[in-house]
Amino acid sequence: MKREEAAAILDLPRDKAIQKILELAHKAEKYEQVFKEVSPTTPSGMTPVYTKPPGKKRRRKPGRKKGHPGTSRLRPQKVDTFEVHKASPCPHCDGRLGKPIKHYKRYVEDIPPVEPEVTEHTVLGYGCPTCKKVVWAPMTASLKNSQLGLRLIVFTAWLHYLVGVSVSNIVKLLKVVSHFKVTPGGLTQAWKNLALHLEPIYEEIGKTVADSAVLHGDETGHRINGVTHWLWAFATKSFCYYVIDRSRGSPVVQKVLGKIFNGILVCDFWGAYNKLCALAKQRCFYHLFTELVKVDKKNASPQWKAFRKKLCRLLRDAVRLSERKKKLSTSDVEHRKHRLYQRLDLLLVMQSNDKDIKRLLKRLRRHRDELFTFLEYDNVSPYNNHGEQQMRRPAIVRKISQQNRSKRGAKVQAILLTSFQSAQLQKLNPVETVLQMAKNLIDPKNETETDIQKEVA
């Protein structure tokens, strides 16, 4: 409403002016009910679309910049089949056509029809004259006591545990695409068998993660048979180790990394990481910035605004220094770091009656020596983005698979997630990598006479 409109209402007769003000008050009350402040923890799907802020506009047109060469799908290096397409009558006048005068070529890549391939394996047994035992030839095309091929098991496990396809949809996919019939129970049992073979690799990745120089840690909720558990991720640039546990406390961290961790742990401000003794820790700046945004929605006092401005400037100056560190001299870097610590200490000694400021100051004082670790060491980020990214895919899968029904199923998920995600971090083909791992771990010495009889039956 403009000033002139408000003045016009006041000029009305008293009864009409009162009626008009009551109507405006009623509209304002409805507006507040619809557009009331939404809690930061409210899921995005439960927030009305018309209350959300507008999305960011695209800064530039998609595609490459003007003057730069374009890009398209590369021409195939190998051509499997050749087809020549001829036209008989003219499609415009039905006239007779003579010899072709022009031609052009198109390369079309497609997937051929897939049919199940059944192989009969004849496994030969030899009598050893030394130990008097029957020695069987190794067979790595399938797991022990399984009629499903190893490649099929690994491929479907990748679809379920990393891509997020449900078990029932995998069964439908195999039936439609390759005419392959399998039951959901048969697949889950095969995945459990696969995880049992990959467990040594899983334990080895856990040891590698515990001996790493820089490690990112994070956790998220998970359910086993409806009971709340926690999915933990400990990630380096090349490996990611997952653990599903009932606890969200420090025992899990100490079980994976030991009571003394000789590297640098990048994590959020969750208390479970406090009891771990490490070379150094870096607390995530993004969680601090997120906390500031949350408080902004409910606290607009001048004290809070002044404190927020100082803290944001301090954190951003530290990030800016880390980005420019290589361009500055050593003495200049040390001087600027010293100045940042001075500014931090001045901020920490301030007193305030604002409850939000007191709460954040308490957190900053507790972690004073864990805020600027990224300035003291190379290859350390002030953000825990890498750890958060390792949780994105399991969080999506969590919504589709409804988590696990047993502790054994949770162990299977942790092992297969670790194997596939570690291969993906190394930019390897996850299916082929895990397939080769499983083949290498199939030991013919574990084949007993009872197993052979089951195979024959």
C-alpha positions as CSV (number, residue, x, y, z in Angstrom):
1,M,0.0,0.0,0.0
2,K,1.2,3.5,-0.9
3,R,1.1,6.5,1.4
4,E,-1.7,8.1,-0.6
5,E,-3.9,5.0,-0.3
6,A,-3.4,5.0,3.4
7,A,-4.3,8.7,3.6
8,A,-7.4,8.1,1.5
9,I,-8.6,5.4,4.0
10,L,-8.2,7.9,6.9
11,D,-10.3,10.4,5.0
12,L,-13.3,8.0,4.8
13,P,-16.1,8.2,7.4
14,R,-15.3,6.6,10.7
15,D,-17.3,3.4,10.2
16,K,-16.1,2.8,6.7
17,A,-12.5,3.4,7.7
18,I,-12.8,0.9,10.6
19,Q,-14.3,-1.7,8.2
20,K,-11.5,-1.2,5.7
21,I,-8.8,-1.5,8.3
22,L,-10.4,-4.7,9.6
23,E,-10.4,-6.2,6.1
24,L,-6.7,-5.3,5.7
25,A,-5.9,-6.8,9.1
26,H,-7.7,-10.0,8.1
27,K,-5.7,-10.3,4.8
28,A,-2.4,-9.6,6.7
29,E,-3.2,-12.4,9.2
30,K,-3.8,-14.9,6.3
31,Y,-0.6,-13.8,4.7
32,E,1.4,-14.4,7.9
33,Q,-0.2,-17.9,8.2
34,V,0.9,-18.8,4.6
35,F,4.2,-17.1,4.6
36,K,5.3,-17.8,8.1
37,E,9.0,-18.6,8.6
38,V,9.9,-22.1,7.8
39,S,12.3,-24.0,10.1
40,P,15.8,-24.6,8.6
41,T,15.3,-28.3,9.3
42,T,12.0,-28.5,7.3
43,P,12.5,-30.8,4.3
44,S,12.4,-28.9,0.9
45,G,9.6,-31.1,-0.3
46,M,7.3,-29.9,2.6
47,T,7.9,-26.2,1.9
48,P,5.3,-24.6,-0.4
49,V,6.9,-23.6,-3.8
50,Y,5.6,-20.0,-3.6
51,T,7.5,-19.5,-0.3
52,K,10.8,-20.5,-1.7
53,P,13.3,-17.9,-2.9
54,P,13.7,-17.7,-6.7
55,G,16.4,-19.9,-8.1
56,K,19.7,-18.4,-9.5
57,K,19.5,-17.3,-13.0
58,R,21.9,-18.8,-15.5
59,R,24.8,-16.5,-15.9
60,R,25.6,-17.4,-19.5
61,K,24.3,-19.4,-22.4
62,P,25.0,-23.1,-22.3
63,G,27.8,-24.5,-24.5
64,R,31.2,-23.3,-25.3
65,K,32.1,-19.6,-25.7
66,K,31.9,-17.9,-29.0
67,G,35.0,-18.5,-31.1
68,H,35.9,-21.8,-29.4
69,P,35.6,-25.0,-31.3
70,G,32.5,-27.0,-30.7
71,T,32.4,-30.6,-29.4
72,S,30.4,-33.6,-30.3
73,R,30.4,-37.4,-29.9
74,L,33.6,-38.8,-31.3
75,R,33.5,-41.0,-34.4
76,P,33.8,-44.7,-33.5
77,Q,37.2,-46.3,-34.1
78,K,35.7,-49.7,-35.0
79,V,32.7,-50.4,-37.2
80,D,31.0,-53.8,-36.7
81,T,28.4,-53.9,-39.4
82,F,27.8,-52.0,-42.7
83,E,24.4,-51.1,-44.2
84,V,23.5,-49.4,-47.5
85,H,20.2,-47.7,-47.6
86,K,18.5,-47.4,-51.1
87,A,15.4,-45.6,-52.2
88,S,13.2,-47.0,-55.1
89,P,10.4,-44.5,-56.0
90,C,10.7,-40.7,-55.4
91,P,8.8,-39.9,-52.2
92,H,7.6,-36.6,-53.7
93,C,6.3,-37.7,-57.2
94,D,6.6,-41.5,-57.2
95,G,9.0,-41.2,-60.1
96,R,11.6,-43.8,-61.0
97,L,15.1,-43.1,-59.6
98,G,18.3,-43.7,-61.4
99,K,21.9,-44.2,-60.1
100,P,22.7,-42.3,-56.8
101,I,24.5,-39.1,-57.3
102,K,25.4,-38.3,-53.7
103,H,25.9,-40.1,-50.4
104,Y,26.7,-39.4,-46.8
105,K,27.6,-41.6,-43.8
106,R,26.1,-41.8,-40.4
107,Y,27.5,-43.8,-37.5
108,V,24.9,-45.2,-35.1
109,E,26.0,-46.8,-31.8
110,D,23.4,-49.1,-30.2
111,I,23.2,-52.1,-27.8
112,P,22.5,-55.4,-29.5
113,P,19.9,-57.8,-28.1
114,V,21.2,-59.6,-25.1
115,E,20.6,-63.2,-24.4
116,P,21.7,-65.2,-21.4
117,E,24.9,-67.2,-22.1
118,V,25.0,-70.6,-20.5
119,T,28.5,-72.3,-20.1
120,E,29.0,-75.8,-19.1
121,H,32.2,-75.9,-17.0
122,T,34.0,-79.3,-16.7
123,V,36.3,-79.0,-13.7
124,L,39.0,-81.6,-13.7
125,G,40.3,-83.2,-10.5
126,Y,43.8,-84.6,-10.1
127,G,45.2,-87.0,-7.6
128,C,48.3,-85.6,-5.9
129,P,50.9,-88.3,-5.3
130,T,52.6,-86.4,-2.5
131,C,49.7,-85.4,-0.2
132,K,47.3,-88.0,-1.5
133,K,44.5,-85.4,-2.0
134,V,42.3,-84.6,-4.9
135,V,43.3,-81.2,-6.5
136,W,40.6,-79.5,-8.5
137,A,41.3,-77.0,-11.2
138,P,40.4,-73.4,-10.3
139,M,37.1,-72.0,-11.7
140,T,36.6,-68.3,-11.3
141,A,33.5,-67.8,-13.5
142,S,31.2,-68.0,-10.4
143,L,31.2,-68.1,-6.7
144,K,31.1,-71.3,-4.7
145,N,27.7,-73.2,-4.9
146,S,26.3,-70.5,-7.2
147,Q,24.7,-70.9,-10.7
148,L,24.8,-67.2,-11.3
149,G,27.8,-65.9,-13.1
150,L,30.2,-63.7,-11.2
151,R,29.9,-60.8,-13.7
152,L,26.1,-60.8,-13.3
153,I,26.4,-60.7,-9.5
154,V,28.9,-57.9,-9.5
155,F,26.9,-55.9,-12.0
156,T,23.6,-56.2,-10.1
157,A,25.3,-55.4,-6.8
158,W,26.7,-52.2,-8.4
159,L,23.2,-51.3,-9.6
160,H,21.7,-51.8,-6.2
161,Y,24.3,-50.5,-3.7
162,L,25.8,-47.7,-5.6
163,V,23.4,-46.6,-8.4
164,G,20.4,-47.1,-6.2
165,V,18.1,-49.4,-8.3
166,S,15.8,-51.5,-6.1
167,V,16.0,-55.3,-6.1
168,S,12.5,-55.7,-7.7
169,N,13.5,-53.3,-10.5
170,I,16.7,-55.1,-11.1
171,V,14.7,-58.4,-11.5
172,K,12.4,-56.6,-14.0
173,L,15.4,-55.1,-15.8
174,L,17.1,-58.5,-16.3
175,K,13.9,-60.0,-17.5
176,V,13.1,-57.3,-20.0
177,V,16.6,-56.5,-21.3
178,S,18.3,-59.9,-21.4
179,H,15.4,-62.4,-20.8
180,F,17.2,-63.5,-17.6
181,K,15.0,-64.9,-14.9
182,V,16.1,-64.5,-11.3
183,T,14.4,-64.1,-8.0
184,P,15.0,-61.2,-5.5
185,G,16.0,-63.8,-2.9
186,G,18.5,-65.4,-5.2
187,L,20.2,-62.0,-5.9
188,T,20.4,-61.0,-2.2
189,Q,22.0,-64.3,-1.3
190,A,24.5,-64.0,-4.2
191,W,25.4,-60.5,-2.9
192,K,26.0,-61.8,0.6
193,N,28.3,-64.5,-0.9
194,L,30.1,-61.8,-2.9
195,A,30.6,-59.6,0.2
196,L,32.0,-62.6,2.1
197,H,34.7,-63.0,-0.6
198,L,35.5,-59.3,-0.6
199,E,35.8,-58.9,3.1
200,P,39.6,-59.1,3.1
201,I,39.7,-56.2,0.6
202,Y,37.3,-54.3,2.8
203,E,39.6,-54.8,5.9
204,E,42.6,-53.8,3.8
205,I,40.9,-50.5,2.7
206,G,40.1,-49.9,6.4
207,K,43.8,-50.2,7.3
208,T,44.8,-47.9,4.4
209,V,42.3,-45.3,5.5
210,A,43.6,-45.5,9.1
211,D,47.2,-44.9,7.9
212,S,46.3,-42.0,5.6
213,A,47.8,-38.5,5.9
214,V,44.6,-36.5,5.3
215,L,41.2,-38.1,6.0
216,H,37.6,-36.8,5.7
217,G,35.0,-38.1,8.1
218,D,31.2,-37.9,8.2
219,E,28.1,-39.8,9.3
220,T,24.4,-40.0,8.5
221,G,21.4,-41.8,9.8
222,H,20.6,-45.4,8.8
223,R,18.1,-48.0,9.9
224,I,18.4,-51.8,10.5
225,N,15.1,-53.5,10.9
226,G,13.5,-50.1,11.8
227,V,16.1,-49.3,14.6
228,T,18.2,-46.2,14.1
229,H,21.8,-46.8,13.3
230,W,24.5,-44.7,11.7
231,L,26.4,-44.9,8.4
232,W,30.0,-43.6,8.8
233,A,32.3,-42.7,5.9
234,F,36.0,-42.2,6.2
235,A,37.4,-41.0,2.9
236,T,40.7,-40.1,1.3
237,K,41.2,-39.1,-2.3
238,S,41.4,-42.7,-3.5
239,F,39.5,-44.8,-0.9
240,C,36.3,-44.6,1.0
241,Y,35.6,-46.9,4.0
242,Y,32.0,-47.3,5.2
243,V,30.9,-48.6,8.6
244,I,27.3,-49.1,9.8
245,D,27.1,-49.1,13.6
246,R,24.5,-48.6,16.3
247,S,26.6,-45.9,17.9
248,R,27.1,-42.3,16.8
249,G,29.8,-41.8,19.4
250,S,33.6,-41.8,19.6
251,P,34.0,-45.6,20.0
252,V,33.3,-46.0,16.2
253,V,35.9,-43.4,15.3
254,Q,38.5,-45.0,17.6
255,K,37.6,-48.5,16.3
256,V,38.3,-47.4,12.7
257,L,41.3,-45.0,13.3
258,G,42.6,-46.2,16.6
259,K,43.0,-44.0,19.7
260,I,45.9,-42.1,18.1
261,F,45.5,-41.1,14.4
262,N,48.8,-39.9,12.9
263,G,47.1,-37.9,10.1
264,I,44.9,-34.9,9.7
265,L,41.1,-35.4,10.2
266,V,38.7,-33.0,8.3
267,C,35.3,-33.2,10.0
268,D,32.4,-31.2,11.3
269,F,31.8,-30.1,14.9
270,W,30.2,-33.3,16.0
271,G,31.5,-34.3,19.5
272,A,32.4,-37.9,18.5
273,Y,35.6,-36.6,16.9
274,N,36.7,-34.7,20.0
275,K,38.0,-37.7,21.8
276,L,40.2,-38.8,18.9
277,C,43.9,-37.9,19.4
278,A,45.2,-36.9,16.0
279,L,48.1,-35.1,14.5
280,A,45.7,-32.2,13.7
281,K,42.0,-31.7,12.9
282,Q,40.3,-29.3,10.6
283,R,36.7,-28.3,11.4
284,C,34.5,-27.6,8.4
285,F,33.9,-24.0,7.6
286,Y,30.8,-24.8,5.6
287,H,29.0,-25.9,8.8
288,L,29.9,-22.6,10.4
289,F,28.5,-20.6,7.5
290,T,25.4,-22.8,7.6
291,E,24.9,-22.1,11.3
292,L,25.2,-18.3,10.6
293,V,22.5,-18.5,8.0
294,K,20.2,-20.4,10.3
295,V,20.7,-17.8,13.1
296,D,20.1,-14.9,10.6
297,K,16.5,-16.2,10.1
298,K,15.6,-15.7,13.8
299,N,18.0,-13.2,15.1
300,A,18.3,-9.7,13.7
301,S,19.8,-7.8,16.6
302,P,22.7,-5.3,16.0
303,Q,25.0,-7.4,18.3
304,W,24.5,-10.5,16.2
305,K,25.0,-8.7,13.0
306,A,28.3,-7.1,14.2
307,F,29.5,-10.5,15.4
308,R,28.5,-12.3,12.3
309,K,30.3,-9.7,10.1
310,K,33.5,-10.1,12.0
311,L,33.4,-13.9,12.0
312,C,32.6,-14.1,8.2
313,R,35.4,-11.7,7.3
314,L,37.9,-13.7,9.4
315,L,36.9,-17.1,7.8
316,R,36.9,-15.7,4.3
317,D,40.3,-14.0,4.8
318,A,41.7,-17.3,5.9
319,V,40.4,-19.1,2.9
320,R,41.6,-16.3,0.6
321,L,45.1,-16.6,2.2
322,S,45.2,-20.4,1.5
323,E,44.3,-19.8,-2.1
324,R,47.1,-17.2,-2.6
325,K,49.7,-18.9,-0.4
326,K,51.8,-20.1,-3.3
327,K,52.0,-16.6,-4.8
328,L,53.3,-15.0,-1.5
329,S,56.7,-15.2,0.2
330,T,57.1,-17.4,3.3
331,S,57.6,-14.4,5.6
332,D,54.5,-12.7,4.2
333,V,52.4,-15.9,4.7
334,E,53.6,-16.2,8.3
335,H,52.8,-12.6,9.0
336,R,49.3,-12.9,7.7
337,K,48.7,-16.1,9.6
338,H,49.8,-14.5,12.8
339,R,47.4,-11.6,12.1
340,L,44.5,-14.0,11.5
341,Y,45.2,-15.8,14.9
342,Q,45.3,-12.4,16.6
343,R,41.9,-11.4,15.1
344,L,40.5,-14.8,16.2
345,D,41.8,-14.4,19.8
346,L,40.3,-10.9,19.9
347,L,36.9,-12.3,18.8
348,L,37.0,-15.1,21.3
349,V,37.5,-12.8,24.4
350,M,34.5,-10.7,23.6
351,Q,31.5,-10.9,26.0
352,S,27.9,-10.8,25.0
353,N,24.4,-11.5,26.4
354,D,23.1,-12.8,23.1
355,K,22.5,-16.5,23.5
356,D,23.4,-17.3,19.8
357,I,26.7,-15.4,20.1
358,K,27.5,-17.1,23.4
359,R,26.8,-20.5,21.9
360,L,29.0,-19.9,18.9
361,L,31.8,-18.4,21.0
362,K,31.8,-21.5,23.2
363,R,32.2,-23.7,20.1
364,L,35.0,-21.5,18.6
365,R,36.9,-21.5,21.9
366,R,36.7,-25.2,22.2
367,H,38.0,-25.7,18.6
368,R,40.3,-22.7,18.5
369,D,43.3,-24.7,17.4
370,E,41.3,-26.7,14.8
371,L,40.1,-23.8,12.6
372,F,43.2,-22.8,10.6
373,T,44.9,-26.2,10.2
374,F,44.5,-25.9,6.5
375,L,46.9,-22.9,6.6
376,E,49.6,-24.9,8.4
377,Y,49.5,-28.0,6.1
378,D,49.3,-28.6,2.4
379,N,46.5,-30.5,0.7
380,V,44.1,-29.8,3.5
381,S,40.7,-28.2,2.7
382,P,38.8,-25.9,5.1
383,Y,35.6,-27.6,4.0
384,N,34.5,-31.2,4.4
385,N,33.0,-31.4,0.9
386,H,34.8,-34.6,0.0
387,G,33.4,-36.4,3.0
388,E,29.9,-35.0,2.4
389,Q,30.1,-36.1,-1.3
390,Q,30.7,-39.7,-0.2
391,M,27.4,-39.6,1.6
392,R,25.3,-38.4,-1.3
393,R,24.9,-41.7,-3.1
394,P,24.2,-43.8,0.1
395,A,21.6,-41.2,1.1
396,I,19.8,-41.6,-2.2
397,V,20.0,-45.4,-2.0
398,R,18.7,-45.2,1.6
399,K,15.4,-43.8,0.3
400,I,15.0,-46.5,-2.3
401,S,16.1,-49.6,-0.4
402,Q,14.6,-48.8,3.0
403,Q,18.0,-49.6,4.5
404,N,18.6,-53.1,5.9
405,R,16.7,-55.8,7.7
406,S,19.6,-57.5,9.5
407,K,23.1,-56.7,10.8
408,R,24.5,-59.2,8.2
409,G,22.7,-57.2,5.5
410,A,24.3,-54.0,6.8
411,K,27.7,-55.6,6.8
412,V,27.1,-56.6,3.2
413,Q,26.2,-53.1,2.2
414,A,29.2,-51.6,4.0
415,I,31.6,-54.0,2.2
416,L,30.1,-53.5,-1.3
417,L,29.7,-49.8,-0.9
418,T,33.4,-49.5,0.1
419,S,34.5,-51.7,-2.8
420,F,32.5,-49.9,-5.5
421,Q,33.1,-46.3,-4.2
422,S,36.8,-46.8,-3.8
423,A,37.1,-48.0,-7.4
424,Q,35.1,-45.0,-8.5
425,L,37.3,-42.6,-6.6
426,Q,40.3,-44.0,-8.4
427,K,38.4,-43.4,-11.7
428,L,38.3,-47.1,-12.5
429,N,35.4,-49.1,-13.9
430,P,33.7,-50.2,-10.6
431,V,32.2,-53.3,-12.1
432,E,35.3,-54.6,-13.8
433,T,37.5,-53.7,-10.8
434,V,35.4,-55.5,-8.3
435,L,35.0,-58.4,-10.7
436,Q,38.7,-58.8,-10.9
437,M,39.0,-58.5,-7.1
438,A,36.5,-61.3,-6.6
439,K,38.2,-63.6,-9.1
440,N,41.6,-63.0,-7.4
441,L,40.1,-63.9,-4.0
442,I,38.4,-67.2,-5.2
443,D,40.7,-69.8,-3.7
444,P,40.4,-73.4,-4.9
445,K,41.9,-74.6,-1.7
446,N,38.7,-73.7,0.1
447,E,36.7,-76.2,-2.1
448,T,35.9,-79.2,0.1
449,E,34.5,-82.5,-1.1
450,T,31.1,-81.6,0.2
451,D,31.1,-78.5,-1.9
452,I,32.0,-80.5,-5.0
453,Q,29.1,-82.9,-4.3
454,K,26.7,-79.9,-4.0
455,E,28.0,-78.6,-7.3
456,V,27.5,-81.9,-9.0
457,A,24.0,-82.3,-7.6
